[in-house]
Amino acid sequence: MLLSAPLLADTDDWNDLDYDPGAIYGSEKEEKFRINAFIVEEENWDDHYSLSIFGAFRYTDYPLFTEWNIGYLYQNLQSKNDPRHRQYLFPFYYYKTDGNASFVLTPLAWFSDDSDGYRNSYAHLIYTGGNANEFSLLALPLLYYNSNRQERYNLTVVPLFSLHHGNRDALTLITPLAYYNRKPQAGKSTLVLPGYYHHSHVGQNKTVSQSLVLNFWHSYDSNNDLRRLYALPLYFGTFGRDSSTHFLPAPLIYQHTGESQNRTLVFNTWYSSDGEHDSNFHFMPLYFSGTTEQSAWHAGPLFYYAHFVPRRAQIEAQ
């Protein structure tokens, strides 16, 4: 719609406004043409009048229209019964209208208006168009703007940014180094190259947040109260409502703690516990041990020892 420049459809019937005296001979020609010479012809009969000089200049006044014509350079045609009007001065100006639509053309601009809306062009670089519900602007090659005259609009400035504002406060911004998106049901997302990203969403029952700054990652989900913190590739941590986990690949360190659990690895040393009685301690590969409520054991490359508590002793202890 914006870049189209439609002339008024020539399928519209303008034939009744064309000057065509037809073939006239004999006494009829003498009756209708008061002057019939090679240089000048004058027609005058029953509300029909025309004057032609050298065949290049012609004035016509007929019951349906009036017309001024100078060869193929100038024409001014006006209907007497309706708003139809056509005028041009070649090659500088062209105008046509039928009352419902109009079109104007010049070497540097054109203007069109019809039932679908209007479209304009200036210097073949700036284009505008619209109707009661929409407006568009294109300025080649850098700028484009479109709006529905309510909430939604698009604005692009090449190569700086592109901005889209949608319904219900939705917004998207794109630049060569950044991206921002906001949607009422999807939250907010922000990306800034080379090393920043953030996404957040606040819903009726939960809050979700994710952030990346260079190699540092943080996320939070209120649905299960879970938080993650990573310093890639050096540290990985997870924190929940009742537990937490830590992992450092180099040097090798790992820790997980829960309501009644503990897991810890530091280099070659491992310790774990489950409840009050079950635990393991290993200093790999030299020493391994474990205890439960009923037993304890110790082992190494050259030895193994285990101790079991008798069932009666367990009952008496209870």
C-alpha positions as CSV (number, residue, x, y, z in Angstrom):
1,M,0.0,0.0,0.0
2,L,2.7,2.5,1.0
3,L,4.9,2.2,-2.2
4,S,2.0,1.8,-4.7
5,A,1.1,4.8,-6.8
6,P,-2.1,3.7,-8.6
7,L,-3.6,6.0,-11.2
8,L,-7.3,6.1,-11.1
9,A,-8.4,3.0,-12.8
10,D,-8.9,3.8,-16.5
11,T,-11.6,1.2,-16.5
12,D,-13.7,4.0,-15.0
13,D,-15.9,5.2,-17.9
14,W,-14.6,8.5,-19.1
15,N,-15.6,7.9,-22.8
16,D,-18.6,10.3,-22.5
17,L,-16.1,13.1,-21.8
18,D,-14.0,12.5,-25.0
19,Y,-14.3,15.0,-27.8
20,D,-15.3,13.1,-31.0
21,P,-17.4,15.0,-33.5
22,G,-17.6,11.9,-35.7
23,A,-18.0,12.0,-39.5
24,I,-19.9,15.1,-40.6
25,Y,-20.6,15.8,-44.3
26,G,-22.5,18.1,-46.6
27,S,-25.2,20.4,-45.3
28,E,-25.0,19.0,-41.8
29,K,-21.3,20.0,-41.6
30,E,-22.2,23.5,-42.9
31,E,-24.9,23.8,-40.4
32,K,-22.8,22.8,-37.4
33,F,-19.5,24.5,-38.4
34,R,-19.6,28.2,-38.8
35,I,-16.0,28.3,-39.8
36,N,-14.5,25.3,-41.5
37,A,-11.0,26.2,-42.7
38,F,-7.7,24.5,-42.6
39,I,-6.4,26.8,-39.9
40,V,-9.6,27.4,-37.9
41,E,-12.6,25.3,-37.2
42,E,-15.5,26.6,-35.2
43,E,-18.5,24.3,-34.2
44,N,-21.7,25.9,-32.8
45,W,-25.0,24.1,-32.6
46,D,-27.5,23.1,-29.9
47,D,-25.3,23.7,-26.8
48,H,-22.3,22.3,-28.6
49,Y,-19.4,24.6,-29.2
50,S,-15.8,24.0,-30.1
51,L,-13.0,26.0,-31.5
52,S,-9.8,24.5,-33.0
53,I,-6.8,26.4,-34.3
54,F,-4.2,24.6,-36.4
55,G,-5.5,21.4,-34.8
56,A,-3.3,22.0,-31.9
57,F,-5.4,24.4,-29.7
58,R,-8.9,23.3,-29.0
59,Y,-11.6,24.6,-26.7
60,T,-14.8,22.4,-26.3
61,D,-18.0,23.2,-24.5
62,Y,-20.4,20.3,-24.8
63,P,-23.5,19.5,-22.6
64,L,-21.5,16.9,-20.6
65,F,-18.1,18.6,-20.3
66,T,-15.8,21.5,-21.1
67,E,-12.2,21.0,-22.3
68,W,-9.1,23.0,-23.0
69,N,-6.5,21.2,-25.0
70,I,-3.1,22.3,-26.4
71,G,-1.7,19.4,-28.4
72,Y,-0.3,16.7,-26.1
73,L,1.1,19.2,-23.7
74,Y,-1.9,20.6,-21.8
75,Q,-5.4,19.4,-21.1
76,N,-8.1,20.6,-18.7
77,L,-11.2,18.4,-18.8
78,Q,-14.1,19.0,-16.5
79,S,-17.4,17.1,-16.3
80,K,-20.6,19.2,-15.9
81,N,-22.6,16.4,-14.3
82,D,-20.2,15.0,-11.7
83,P,-16.9,15.7,-10.0
84,R,-14.8,14.1,-12.7
85,H,-11.8,16.3,-13.6
86,R,-8.6,15.7,-15.4
87,Q,-5.8,18.1,-16.0
88,Y,-2.2,17.9,-17.0
89,L,0.7,20.0,-18.2
90,F,3.3,17.7,-19.7
91,P,5.8,16.8,-18.2
92,F,5.3,18.8,-15.1
93,Y,1.9,18.0,-13.7
94,Y,-0.9,15.5,-13.9
95,Y,-4.2,15.5,-11.9
96,K,-7.2,13.2,-12.0
97,T,-10.3,12.8,-9.8
98,D,-13.7,11.3,-10.0
99,G,-14.9,12.6,-6.6
100,N,-14.2,9.4,-4.8
101,A,-10.5,9.1,-5.6
102,S,-7.8,11.5,-6.8
103,F,-4.3,11.3,-8.1
104,V,-1.6,14.0,-8.5
105,L,1.7,13.3,-10.2
106,T,4.7,15.7,-10.6
107,P,8.3,14.8,-11.5
108,L,9.3,14.8,-7.8
109,A,6.1,13.8,-6.0
110,W,2.8,12.0,-6.3
111,F,-0.3,12.0,-4.2
112,S,-3.1,9.4,-4.2
113,D,-6.3,9.4,-2.2
114,D,-9.2,6.9,-2.4
115,S,-11.5,4.8,-0.2
116,D,-8.7,2.6,1.0
117,G,-6.7,5.6,2.3
118,Y,-4.0,7.9,1.0
119,R,-0.5,7.4,-0.4
120,N,2.1,10.1,-1.0
121,S,5.7,10.3,-2.3
122,Y,8.2,13.1,-2.0
123,A,11.4,13.1,-4.1
124,H,11.0,9.3,-4.5
125,L,12.7,9.0,-1.1
126,I,9.9,9.7,1.4
127,Y,6.6,7.8,1.3
128,T,3.6,8.2,3.5
129,G,0.3,6.4,3.6
130,G,-2.6,5.7,5.8
131,N,-6.3,5.7,6.6
132,A,-8.5,6.2,9.6
133,N,-6.9,3.4,11.4
134,E,-3.3,3.3,10.2
135,F,-0.3,5.5,9.3
136,S,3.0,4.6,7.6
137,L,6.1,6.5,6.8
138,L,9.1,5.3,4.8
139,A,12.2,7.5,4.4
140,L,14.6,5.6,2.1
141,P,17.0,4.1,3.1
142,L,17.1,4.8,6.8
143,L,13.7,5.1,8.4
144,Y,10.4,3.2,8.6
145,Y,7.4,3.9,10.9
146,N,4.0,2.3,11.1
147,S,1.2,2.9,13.6
148,N,-2.4,1.8,14.0
149,R,-3.1,5.1,15.7
150,Q,-3.9,3.3,19.0
151,E,-1.3,1.2,20.9
152,R,0.7,-0.6,18.2
153,Y,3.6,1.0,16.3
154,N,6.8,0.0,14.6
155,L,9.9,2.3,14.2
156,T,13.1,1.3,12.5
157,V,16.1,3.5,12.0
158,V,18.8,1.7,9.9
159,P,21.3,0.7,11.2
160,L,20.6,2.0,14.7
161,F,17.6,0.3,16.1
162,S,14.1,-1.3,15.5
163,L,11.3,-0.7,18.0
164,H,8.0,-2.5,18.1
165,H,5.3,-1.5,20.6
166,G,2.4,-4.0,20.6
167,N,-0.9,-4.2,22.3
168,R,-1.2,-4.5,26.1
169,D,2.1,-2.8,26.7
170,A,4.2,-5.3,24.8
171,L,7.6,-3.9,23.6
172,T,10.5,-5.1,21.6
173,L,13.8,-3.2,20.9
174,I,16.5,-4.5,18.7
175,T,19.9,-2.8,18.2
176,P,23.2,-4.1,16.7
177,L,24.4,-4.9,20.3
178,A,21.3,-5.1,22.4
179,Y,17.8,-6.8,22.5
180,Y,14.9,-6.0,24.9
181,N,11.6,-7.7,24.9
182,R,8.6,-7.1,27.3
183,K,5.3,-9.0,27.2
184,P,2.7,-9.0,29.9
185,Q,2.4,-12.8,30.0
186,A,6.0,-13.7,29.3
187,G,8.0,-11.2,31.4
188,K,11.0,-9.2,30.3
189,S,14.2,-10.2,28.5
190,T,17.3,-8.1,28.0
191,L,20.4,-9.0,26.0
192,V,23.5,-6.7,25.7
193,L,26.4,-8.1,23.7
194,P,29.0,-9.4,24.4
195,G,28.2,-10.5,27.9
196,Y,24.9,-9.6,29.6
197,Y,21.5,-11.3,29.6
198,H,18.6,-11.0,32.0
199,H,15.1,-12.4,32.0
200,S,12.4,-12.0,34.7
201,H,8.8,-12.9,35.0
202,V,6.5,-12.1,37.8
203,G,3.4,-14.1,37.7
204,Q,0.4,-14.6,40.0
205,N,2.0,-17.5,41.8
206,K,5.7,-17.4,41.1
207,T,8.7,-15.3,40.2
208,V,11.4,-16.4,37.7
209,S,14.6,-14.5,37.3
210,Q,17.7,-15.4,35.1
211,S,20.9,-13.3,34.7
212,L,24.2,-13.8,32.9
213,V,27.0,-11.3,33.3
214,L,30.1,-12.5,31.4
215,N,30.6,-16.0,32.8
216,F,28.5,-15.5,36.0
217,W,25.0,-17.1,35.8
218,H,22.3,-16.6,38.4
219,S,18.7,-17.9,38.3
220,Y,15.8,-18.0,40.8
221,D,12.5,-19.8,40.7
222,S,10.1,-19.0,43.6
223,N,7.9,-21.9,42.7
224,N,10.3,-24.3,44.5
225,D,12.5,-21.7,46.1
226,L,15.4,-22.8,44.0
227,R,18.4,-20.6,43.3
228,R,21.4,-21.4,41.0
229,L,24.7,-19.6,40.9
230,Y,27.4,-20.5,38.4
231,A,30.9,-19.0,37.8
232,L,31.6,-20.8,34.5
233,P,33.6,-23.0,34.4
234,L,35.0,-22.7,38.0
235,Y,32.0,-22.9,40.3
236,F,28.5,-24.4,40.2
237,G,26.1,-23.8,43.1
238,T,22.4,-24.7,43.7
239,F,20.5,-23.5,46.7
240,G,17.0,-24.8,47.6
241,R,14.6,-24.4,50.4
242,D,16.1,-27.4,52.3
243,S,19.4,-28.2,50.5
244,S,22.3,-26.7,48.7
245,T,25.0,-28.0,46.3
246,H,28.4,-26.6,45.5
247,F,30.8,-27.9,42.8
248,L,34.2,-26.6,41.8
249,P,35.7,-28.6,38.9
250,A,39.3,-27.3,39.4
251,P,40.4,-27.9,42.0
252,L,37.8,-30.7,42.5
253,I,35.5,-29.5,45.3
254,Y,31.9,-30.7,45.7
255,Q,29.4,-30.1,48.5
256,H,25.8,-30.9,48.9
257,T,23.8,-30.3,52.1
258,G,20.2,-31.2,52.8
259,E,17.9,-31.4,55.8
260,S,19.6,-34.5,57.1
261,Q,22.2,-35.1,54.4
262,N,25.8,-33.9,53.8
263,R,28.1,-34.7,50.9
264,T,31.6,-33.1,50.7
265,L,34.5,-33.8,48.3
266,V,37.8,-31.9,48.5
267,F,40.4,-33.2,46.2
268,N,40.7,-36.9,47.2
269,T,38.8,-36.6,50.5
270,W,35.2,-37.6,50.7
271,Y,32.7,-37.3,53.6
272,S,29.0,-38.1,53.6
273,S,26.4,-38.4,56.2
274,D,22.7,-39.4,56.3
275,G,20.9,-38.8,59.5
276,E,22.6,-39.2,62.9
277,H,24.2,-42.7,62.5
278,D,25.2,-43.2,58.8
279,S,28.4,-41.7,57.5
280,N,31.3,-42.4,55.3
281,F,34.9,-41.0,55.2
282,H,37.4,-41.7,52.5
283,F,40.9,-40.5,51.9
284,M,41.4,-42.1,48.5
285,P,43.1,-44.4,47.7
286,L,44.7,-44.9,51.2
287,Y,41.8,-45.1,53.6
288,F,38.0,-45.9,53.4
289,S,35.5,-46.0,56.3
290,G,31.8,-46.1,57.0
291,T,29.5,-46.3,60.0
292,T,25.9,-47.2,60.5
293,E,23.7,-47.7,63.5
294,Q,24.6,-51.4,63.4
295,S,28.2,-51.5,62.2
296,A,31.4,-49.7,61.4
297,W,34.2,-50.6,58.9
298,H,37.6,-49.4,58.0
299,A,39.7,-50.4,55.0
300,G,42.9,-49.6,53.1
301,P,45.1,-51.2,50.5
302,L,46.5,-53.7,53.0
303,F,43.8,-54.0,55.7
304,Y,40.1,-54.3,56.4
305,Y,38.3,-54.2,59.7
306,A,34.6,-54.3,60.5
307,H,32.7,-54.1,63.8
308,F,29.0,-55.1,64.2
309,V,26.8,-54.2,67.2
310,P,24.9,-57.2,68.5
311,R,21.1,-57.1,68.2
312,R,20.6,-57.5,72.0
313,A,23.0,-54.5,72.6
314,Q,20.9,-52.4,70.2
315,I,17.7,-53.3,72.0
316,E,19.2,-52.6,75.4
317,A,20.6,-49.3,74.1
318,Q,17.1,-48.3,73.0
